[in-house]
């Protein structure tokens, strides 16, 4: 985790990346809308790949399972691709897991789950640009 914290500080991402420990273990939260995804999308942005690679370097040697939670804000989305925030958050978690497994070589037994608008990391009363992943979340 120290390597990840150093990377975050060196790249001025301290407001966008949070690391903590809770009952689940070590938790990494990505709190910036443009860090991983475009608004209302689940395709990883190129500028987030280096950060995900650093996170994978921290996670890969650990014996633990990796749980990726996708988040959206609590404003509803309704598109042909994502009928609700549930589908968007799940697709985002899947995109991050796919990157960890296929690009970074993490174990494929990891779990991705979408939390949709009922568990946003940051309330919408804040700027509408909050997103994560450890996930990620974004207003659509």
GIPEWO-V539613 format. One line per field, one symbol per residue. ss: DSSP state (A for helix, B for strand, O for the rest). psi: psi as a letter, one per 40 degrees, with the letter a starting at -180 (. if undefined). A space follows every 50 residues. Layout:
ss=???
psi=???
This chain:
ss=OAAAAAAAAAOOOOOOBBBBBBOOBBBBBBOOAAAABOOOOOOBOAAAAA AAAAAAAAAAOOOOOOBBBBOOOOOOOOOOOOOOAAAAAAAAAAAAAAAA AAAOOOOOOOBBBBOAAAAOOOOOOOOOOOOOOOOOOOOO
psi=ddddddddddefedeehhhiiaeeahhhhhfhdeddiiheiehhideedd ddddddddddeieiihhhhiiiaehiigiddgdidddddddddddddddd dddefiheeihhiheaeefidhiediiffhiieeaiiii.
